[in-house]
Amino acid sequence: MRNTSSQKKPAKNQHASVREDHATELAQDYVEAIDDLIREDGTCRLIEIARRFAVSHVTANRTLARLKRDGLVESQPYGPITLTADGRRMAQAARRRHKIVLDFLIALGVDDQTATSDAEGMEHHVSKKTLAAMARYLRNQLGAGKIPS
């Protein structure tokens, strides 16, 4: 009989990992958009989310159902969408990451339009270590008051 305790664990399925990462990115984008709409209009409705992401009502509804299942949003049929405390925390963290990446790219001399476009994808993939280095660089270049904590 072989000793299985010393055997390596099977590697995580690459495709499952990619799907999980994509679901997290989508959740972050949705909660940030919901938070933005609530700040701008005082309320958020499903149709506004569908418009913001240029997706069908059905697609937006399915995504919101997952966010609700994950405890990030609350809603009733035909009612407004609100963020839970966890959803608000996720939105704030996503906004902070986005701002640091965007400000970093602009500080490097990237034009605003390109920086805005690039930051949208990079914010989801930058490691905590790299994000901290970007924030440090910005603090050194721009001063502590300009960087979100």
mmCIF file of the C-alpha atoms, coordinates in Angstrom:
data_MODEL
# 
_entry.id   MODEL 
# 
loop_
_atom_site.group_PDB 
_atom_site.id 
_atom_site.type_symbol 
_atom_site.label_atom_id 
_atom_site.label_alt_id 
_atom_site.label_comp_id 
_atom_site.label_asym_id 
_atom_site.label_entity_id 
_atom_site.label_seq_id 
_atom_site.pdbx_PDB_ins_code 
_atom_site.Cartn_x 
_atom_site.Cartn_y 
_atom_site.Cartn_z 
_atom_site.occupancy 
_atom_site.B_iso_or_equiv 
_atom_site.pdbx_formal_charge 
_atom_site.auth_seq_id 
_atom_site.auth_comp_id 
_atom_site.auth_asym_id 
_atom_site.auth_atom_id 
_atom_site.pdbx_PDB_model_num 
ATOM 1   C CA . MET A 1 1   ? 0.000   0.000  0.000   1.00 0.00 ? 1   MET A CA 1 
ATOM 2   C CA . ARG A 1 2   ? 1.322   3.405  -0.938  1.00 0.00 ? 2   ARG A CA 1 
ATOM 3   C CA . ASN A 1 3   ? 1.533   6.323  1.455   1.00 0.00 ? 3   ASN A CA 1 
ATOM 4   C CA . THR A 1 4   ? -0.868  8.858  -0.028  1.00 0.00 ? 4   THR A CA 1 
ATOM 5   C CA . SER A 1 5   ? -0.152  11.574 2.511   1.00 0.00 ? 5   SER A CA 1 
ATOM 6   C CA . SER A 1 6   ? 3.038   12.541 0.677   1.00 0.00 ? 6   SER A CA 1 
ATOM 7   C CA . GLN A 1 7   ? 1.402   12.598 -2.755  1.00 0.00 ? 7   GLN A CA 1 
ATOM 8   C CA . LYS A 1 8   ? 0.776   15.935 -4.364  1.00 0.00 ? 8   LYS A CA 1 
ATOM 9   C CA . LYS A 1 9   ? -2.748  17.275 -4.467  1.00 0.00 ? 9   LYS A CA 1 
ATOM 10  C CA . PRO A 1 10  ? -4.177  17.517 -7.954  1.00 0.00 ? 10  PRO A CA 1 
ATOM 11  C CA . ALA A 1 11  ? -3.764  20.945 -9.533  1.00 0.00 ? 11  ALA A CA 1 
ATOM 12  C CA . LYS A 1 12  ? -6.806  23.155 -9.604  1.00 0.00 ? 12  LYS A CA 1 
ATOM 13  C CA . ASN A 1 13  ? -8.591  22.936 -12.927 1.00 0.00 ? 13  ASN A CA 1 
ATOM 14  C CA . GLN A 1 14  ? -7.371  25.897 -14.984 1.00 0.00 ? 14  GLN A CA 1 
ATOM 15  C CA . HIS A 1 15  ? -10.759 26.418 -16.610 1.00 0.00 ? 15  HIS A CA 1 
ATOM 16  C CA . ALA A 1 16  ? -12.558 26.392 -13.264 1.00 0.00 ? 16  ALA A CA 1 
ATOM 17  C CA . SER A 1 17  ? -10.075 28.960 -11.972 1.00 0.00 ? 17  SER A CA 1 
ATOM 18  C CA . VAL A 1 18  ? -10.646 31.229 -14.978 1.00 0.00 ? 18  VAL A CA 1 
ATOM 19  C CA . ARG A 1 19  ? -14.439 30.972 -14.563 1.00 0.00 ? 19  ARG A CA 1 
ATOM 20  C CA . GLU A 1 20  ? -14.130 31.744 -10.845 1.00 0.00 ? 20  GLU A CA 1 
ATOM 21  C CA . ASP A 1 21  ? -11.914 34.774 -11.554 1.00 0.00 ? 21  ASP A CA 1 
ATOM 22  C CA . HIS A 1 22  ? -14.355 36.017 -14.200 1.00 0.00 ? 22  HIS A CA 1 
ATOM 23  C CA . ALA A 1 23  ? -17.295 35.636 -11.805 1.00 0.00 ? 23  ALA A CA 1 
ATOM 24  C CA . THR A 1 24  ? -15.421 37.659 -9.172  1.00 0.00 ? 24  THR A CA 1 
ATOM 25  C CA . GLU A 1 25  ? -14.590 40.397 -11.712 1.00 0.00 ? 25  GLU A CA 1 
ATOM 26  C CA . LEU A 1 26  ? -18.217 40.544 -12.801 1.00 0.00 ? 26  LEU A CA 1 
ATOM 27  C CA . ALA A 1 27  ? -19.418 40.729 -9.188  1.00 0.00 ? 27  ALA A CA 1 
ATOM 28  C CA . GLN A 1 28  ? -17.006 43.579 -8.478  1.00 0.00 ? 28  GLN A CA 1 
ATOM 29  C CA . ASP A 1 29  ? -18.106 45.486 -11.581 1.00 0.00 ? 29  ASP A CA 1 
ATOM 30  C CA . TYR A 1 30  ? -21.794 45.015 -10.777 1.00 0.00 ? 30  TYR A CA 1 
ATOM 31  C CA . VAL A 1 31  ? -21.601 46.045 -7.116  1.00 0.00 ? 31  VAL A CA 1 
ATOM 32  C CA . GLU A 1 32  ? -19.513 49.077 -8.059  1.00 0.00 ? 32  GLU A CA 1 
ATOM 33  C CA . ALA A 1 33  ? -22.082 50.046 -10.730 1.00 0.00 ? 33  ALA A CA 1 
ATOM 34  C CA . ILE A 1 34  ? -24.976 49.521 -8.298  1.00 0.00 ? 34  ILE A CA 1 
ATOM 35  C CA . ASP A 1 35  ? -23.210 51.707 -5.748  1.00 0.00 ? 35  ASP A CA 1 
ATOM 36  C CA . ASP A 1 36  ? -22.576 54.367 -8.418  1.00 0.00 ? 36  ASP A CA 1 
ATOM 37  C CA . LEU A 1 37  ? -26.227 54.376 -9.506  1.00 0.00 ? 37  LEU A CA 1 
ATOM 38  C CA . ILE A 1 38  ? -27.447 54.642 -5.922  1.00 0.00 ? 38  ILE A CA 1 
ATOM 39  C CA . ARG A 1 39  ? -25.056 57.563 -5.338  1.00 0.00 ? 39  ARG A CA 1 
ATOM 40  C CA . GLU A 1 40  ? -26.095 59.289 -8.583  1.00 0.00 ? 40  GLU A CA 1 
ATOM 41  C CA . ASP A 1 41  ? -29.857 58.664 -8.586  1.00 0.00 ? 41  ASP A CA 1 
ATOM 42  C CA . GLY A 1 42  ? -30.661 57.585 -5.027  1.00 0.00 ? 42  GLY A CA 1 
ATOM 43  C CA . THR A 1 43  ? -31.868 54.218 -6.299  1.00 0.00 ? 43  THR A CA 1 
ATOM 44  C CA . CYS A 1 44  ? -30.870 51.400 -8.622  1.00 0.00 ? 44  CYS A CA 1 
ATOM 45  C CA . ARG A 1 45  ? -33.156 49.289 -10.790 1.00 0.00 ? 45  ARG A CA 1 
ATOM 46  C CA . LEU A 1 46  ? -32.476 46.242 -12.908 1.00 0.00 ? 46  LEU A CA 1 
ATOM 47  C CA . ILE A 1 47  ? -33.104 48.075 -16.175 1.00 0.00 ? 47  ILE A CA 1 
ATOM 48  C CA . GLU A 1 48  ? -30.413 50.635 -15.278 1.00 0.00 ? 48  GLU A CA 1 
ATOM 49  C CA . ILE A 1 49  ? -27.917 47.839 -14.665 1.00 0.00 ? 49  ILE A CA 1 
ATOM 50  C CA . ALA A 1 50  ? -28.794 46.203 -17.990 1.00 0.00 ? 50  ALA A CA 1 
ATOM 51  C CA . ARG A 1 51  ? -28.280 49.550 -19.762 1.00 0.00 ? 51  ARG A CA 1 
ATOM 52  C CA . ARG A 1 52  ? -25.015 50.296 -17.966 1.00 0.00 ? 52  ARG A CA 1 
ATOM 53  C CA . PHE A 1 53  ? -23.507 46.952 -19.023 1.00 0.00 ? 53  PHE A CA 1 
ATOM 54  C CA . ALA A 1 54  ? -25.259 46.825 -22.415 1.00 0.00 ? 54  ALA A CA 1 
ATOM 55  C CA . VAL A 1 55  ? -26.732 43.413 -21.640 1.00 0.00 ? 55  VAL A CA 1 
ATOM 56  C CA . SER A 1 56  ? -30.221 42.012 -21.808 1.00 0.00 ? 56  SER A CA 1 
ATOM 57  C CA . HIS A 1 57  ? -32.635 42.256 -18.907 1.00 0.00 ? 57  HIS A CA 1 
ATOM 58  C CA . VAL A 1 58  ? -32.351 38.461 -18.537 1.00 0.00 ? 58  VAL A CA 1 
ATOM 59  C CA . THR A 1 59  ? -28.541 38.542 -18.350 1.00 0.00 ? 59  THR A CA 1 
ATOM 60  C CA . ALA A 1 60  ? -28.566 41.317 -15.749 1.00 0.00 ? 60  ALA A CA 1 
ATOM 61  C CA . ASN A 1 61  ? -31.234 39.467 -13.761 1.00 0.00 ? 61  ASN A CA 1 
ATOM 62  C CA . ARG A 1 62  ? -29.185 36.236 -13.717 1.00 0.00 ? 62  ARG A CA 1 
ATOM 63  C CA . THR A 1 63  ? -26.104 38.092 -12.520 1.00 0.00 ? 63  THR A CA 1 
ATOM 64  C CA . LEU A 1 64  ? -28.106 39.868 -9.813  1.00 0.00 ? 64  LEU A CA 1 
ATOM 65  C CA . ALA A 1 65  ? -29.521 36.511 -8.697  1.00 0.00 ? 65  ALA A CA 1 
ATOM 66  C CA . ARG A 1 66  ? -25.938 35.259 -8.200  1.00 0.00 ? 66  ARG A CA 1 
ATOM 67  C CA . LEU A 1 67  ? -25.021 38.431 -6.294  1.00 0.00 ? 67  LEU A CA 1 
ATOM 68  C CA . LYS A 1 68  ? -28.100 37.974 -4.120  1.00 0.00 ? 68  LYS A CA 1 
ATOM 69  C CA . ARG A 1 69  ? -27.195 34.313 -3.510  1.00 0.00 ? 69  ARG A CA 1 
ATOM 70  C CA . ASP A 1 70  ? -23.674 35.431 -2.534  1.00 0.00 ? 70  ASP A CA 1 
ATOM 71  C CA . GLY A 1 71  ? -25.048 37.959 -0.049  1.00 0.00 ? 71  GLY A CA 1 
ATOM 72  C CA . LEU A 1 72  ? -23.905 41.079 -1.925  1.00 0.00 ? 72  LEU A CA 1 
ATOM 73  C CA . VAL A 1 73  ? -27.265 42.583 -2.932  1.00 0.00 ? 73  VAL A CA 1 
ATOM 74  C CA . GLU A 1 74  ? -30.858 42.623 -1.791  1.00 0.00 ? 74  GLU A CA 1 
ATOM 75  C CA . SER A 1 75  ? -33.898 43.131 -3.983  1.00 0.00 ? 75  SER A CA 1 
ATOM 76  C CA . GLN A 1 76  ? -37.547 42.300 -4.372  1.00 0.00 ? 76  GLN A CA 1 
ATOM 77  C CA . PRO A 1 77  ? -39.250 41.654 -7.714  1.00 0.00 ? 77  PRO A CA 1 
ATOM 78  C CA . TYR A 1 78  ? -39.752 44.984 -9.503  1.00 0.00 ? 78  TYR A CA 1 
ATOM 79  C CA . GLY A 1 79  ? -38.174 46.791 -6.563  1.00 0.00 ? 79  GLY A CA 1 
ATOM 80  C CA . PRO A 1 80  ? -34.931 48.709 -6.178  1.00 0.00 ? 80  PRO A CA 1 
ATOM 81  C CA . ILE A 1 81  ? -31.605 46.950 -5.754  1.00 0.00 ? 81  ILE A CA 1 
ATOM 82  C CA . THR A 1 82  ? -29.582 47.679 -2.638  1.00 0.00 ? 82  THR A CA 1 
ATOM 83  C CA . LEU A 1 83  ? -26.159 46.552 -1.514  1.00 0.00 ? 83  LEU A CA 1 
ATOM 84  C CA . THR A 1 84  ? -25.615 44.564 1.659   1.00 0.00 ? 84  THR A CA 1 
ATOM 85  C CA . ALA A 1 85  ? -22.767 45.529 3.969   1.00 0.00 ? 85  ALA A CA 1 
ATOM 86  C CA . ASP A 1 86  ? -20.590 42.961 2.156   1.00 0.00 ? 86  ASP A CA 1 
ATOM 87  C CA . GLY A 1 87  ? -21.640 44.425 -1.194  1.00 0.00 ? 87  GLY A CA 1 
ATOM 88  C CA . ARG A 1 88  ? -20.760 47.941 -0.063  1.00 0.00 ? 88  ARG A CA 1 
ATOM 89  C CA . ARG A 1 89  ? -17.358 46.743 1.154   1.00 0.00 ? 89  ARG A CA 1 
ATOM 90  C CA . MET A 1 90  ? -16.721 45.033 -2.191  1.00 0.00 ? 90  MET A CA 1 
ATOM 91  C CA . ALA A 1 91  ? -17.763 48.175 -4.094  1.00 0.00 ? 91  ALA A CA 1 
ATOM 92  C CA . GLN A 1 92  ? -15.480 50.375 -1.978  1.00 0.00 ? 92  GLN A CA 1 
ATOM 93  C CA . ALA A 1 93  ? -12.549 47.980 -2.438  1.00 0.00 ? 93  ALA A CA 1 
ATOM 94  C CA . ALA A 1 94  ? -13.142 47.809 -6.203  1.00 0.00 ? 94  ALA A CA 1 
ATOM 95  C CA . ARG A 1 95  ? -13.365 51.593 -6.442  1.00 0.00 ? 95  ARG A CA 1 
ATOM 96  C CA . ARG A 1 96  ? -10.144 51.965 -4.427  1.00 0.00 ? 96  ARG A CA 1 
ATOM 97  C CA . ARG A 1 97  ? -8.270  49.447 -6.599  1.00 0.00 ? 97  ARG A CA 1 
ATOM 98  C CA . HIS A 1 98  ? -9.528  51.152 -9.751  1.00 0.00 ? 98  HIS A CA 1 
ATOM 99  C CA . LYS A 1 99  ? -8.463  54.611 -8.545  1.00 0.00 ? 99  LYS A CA 1 
ATOM 100 C CA . ILE A 1 100 ? -4.970  53.469 -7.596  1.00 0.00 ? 100 ILE A CA 1 
ATOM 101 C CA . VAL A 1 101 ? -4.417  51.712 -10.939 1.00 0.00 ? 101 VAL A CA 1 
ATOM 102 C CA . LEU A 1 102 ? -5.868  54.647 -12.892 1.00 0.00 ? 102 LEU A CA 1 
ATOM 103 C CA . ASP A 1 103 ? -3.836  57.243 -10.994 1.00 0.00 ? 103 ASP A CA 1 
ATOM 104 C CA . PHE A 1 104 ? -0.702  55.132 -11.384 1.00 0.00 ? 104 PHE A CA 1 
ATOM 105 C CA . LEU A 1 105 ? -1.129  54.869 -15.151 1.00 0.00 ? 105 LEU A CA 1 
ATOM 106 C CA . ILE A 1 106 ? -1.761  58.600 -15.444 1.00 0.00 ? 106 ILE A CA 1 
ATOM 107 C CA . ALA A 1 107 ? 1.303   59.318 -13.272 1.00 0.00 ? 107 ALA A CA 1 
ATOM 108 C CA . LEU A 1 108 ? 3.325   57.244 -15.734 1.00 0.00 ? 108 LEU A CA 1 
ATOM 109 C CA . GLY A 1 109 ? 2.167   59.520 -18.543 1.00 0.00 ? 109 GLY A CA 1 
ATOM 110 C CA . VAL A 1 110 ? -0.553  57.341 -20.068 1.00 0.00 ? 110 VAL A CA 1 
ATOM 111 C CA . ASP A 1 111 ? -3.288  59.521 -21.584 1.00 0.00 ? 111 ASP A CA 1 
ATOM 112 C CA . ASP A 1 112 ? -6.597  59.682 -19.700 1.00 0.00 ? 112 ASP A CA 1 
ATOM 113 C CA . GLN A 1 113 ? -8.644  57.704 -22.224 1.00 0.00 ? 113 GLN A CA 1 
ATOM 114 C CA . THR A 1 114 ? -6.153  54.836 -22.469 1.00 0.00 ? 114 THR A CA 1 
ATOM 115 C CA . ALA A 1 115 ? -5.548  54.822 -18.718 1.00 0.00 ? 115 ALA A CA 1 
ATOM 116 C CA . THR A 1 116 ? -9.292  54.651 -18.052 1.00 0.00 ? 116 THR A CA 1 
ATOM 117 C CA . SER A 1 117 ? -9.715  51.756 -20.463 1.00 0.00 ? 117 SER A CA 1 
ATOM 118 C CA . ASP A 1 118 ? -6.663  49.843 -19.210 1.00 0.00 ? 118 ASP A CA 1 
ATOM 119 C CA . ALA A 1 119 ? -7.445  50.387 -15.536 1.00 0.00 ? 119 ALA A CA 1 
ATOM 120 C CA . GLU A 1 120 ? -10.850 48.766 -16.008 1.00 0.00 ? 120 GLU A CA 1 
ATOM 121 C CA . GLY A 1 121 ? -9.259  45.393 -16.679 1.00 0.00 ? 121 GLY A CA 1 
ATOM 122 C CA . MET A 1 122 ? -6.077  45.724 -14.674 1.00 0.00 ? 122 MET A CA 1 
ATOM 123 C CA . GLU A 1 123 ? -7.846  46.519 -11.402 1.00 0.00 ? 123 GLU A CA 1 
ATOM 124 C CA . HIS A 1 124 ? -9.145  42.950 -11.265 1.00 0.00 ? 124 HIS A CA 1 
ATOM 125 C CA . HIS A 1 125 ? -5.825  41.251 -11.896 1.00 0.00 ? 125 HIS A CA 1 
ATOM 126 C CA . VAL A 1 126 ? -3.240  43.307 -10.044 1.00 0.00 ? 126 VAL A CA 1 
ATOM 127 C CA . SER A 1 127 ? -1.931  41.561 -6.937  1.00 0.00 ? 127 SER A CA 1 
ATOM 128 C CA . LYS A 1 128 ? -2.177  43.105 -3.474  1.00 0.00 ? 128 LYS A CA 1 
ATOM 129 C CA . LYS A 1 129 ? 1.599   43.424 -3.461  1.00 0.00 ? 129 LYS A CA 1 
ATOM 130 C CA . THR A 1 130 ? 1.692   45.285 -6.772  1.00 0.00 ? 130 THR A CA 1 
ATOM 131 C CA . LEU A 1 131 ? -1.265  47.474 -5.786  1.00 0.00 ? 131 LEU A CA 1 
ATOM 132 C CA . ALA A 1 132 ? 0.544   48.424 -2.568  1.00 0.00 ? 132 ALA A CA 1 
ATOM 133 C CA . ALA A 1 133 ? 3.668   49.290 -4.591  1.00 0.00 ? 133 ALA A CA 1 
ATOM 134 C CA . MET A 1 134 ? 1.577   51.464 -6.928  1.00 0.00 ? 134 MET A CA 1 
ATOM 135 C CA . ALA A 1 135 ? 0.012   53.258 -3.948  1.00 0.00 ? 135 ALA A CA 1 
ATOM 136 C CA . ARG A 1 136 ? 3.480   53.795 -2.406  1.00 0.00 ? 136 ARG A CA 1 
ATOM 137 C CA . TYR A 1 137 ? 4.771   55.225 -5.671  1.00 0.00 ? 137 TYR A CA 1 
ATOM 138 C CA . LEU A 1 138 ? 1.799   57.589 -5.885  1.00 0.00 ? 138 LEU A CA 1 
ATOM 139 C CA . ARG A 1 139 ? 2.213   58.691 -2.254  1.00 0.00 ? 139 ARG A CA 1 
ATOM 140 C CA . ASN A 1 140 ? 5.869   59.464 -2.934  1.00 0.00 ? 140 ASN A CA 1 
ATOM 141 C CA . GLN A 1 141 ? 5.070   61.327 -6.152  1.00 0.00 ? 141 GLN A CA 1 
ATOM 142 C CA . LEU A 1 142 ? 1.798   63.049 -5.297  1.00 0.00 ? 142 LEU A CA 1 
ATOM 143 C CA . GLY A 1 143 ? 1.577   63.141 -1.519  1.00 0.00 ? 143 GLY A CA 1 
ATOM 144 C CA . ALA A 1 144 ? -0.401  61.029 0.931   1.00 0.00 ? 144 ALA A CA 1 
ATOM 145 C CA . GLY A 1 145 ? -3.651  63.010 0.625   1.00 0.00 ? 145 GLY A CA 1 
ATOM 146 C CA . LYS A 1 146 ? -4.160  62.063 -3.029  1.00 0.00 ? 146 LYS A CA 1 
ATOM 147 C CA . ILE A 1 147 ? -4.199  58.278 -2.563  1.00 0.00 ? 147 ILE A CA 1 
ATOM 148 C CA . PRO A 1 148 ? -7.281  56.403 -1.320  1.00 0.00 ? 148 PRO A CA 1 
ATOM 149 C CA . SER A 1 149 ? -6.676  54.312 1.762   1.00 0.00 ? 149 SER A CA 1 
# 
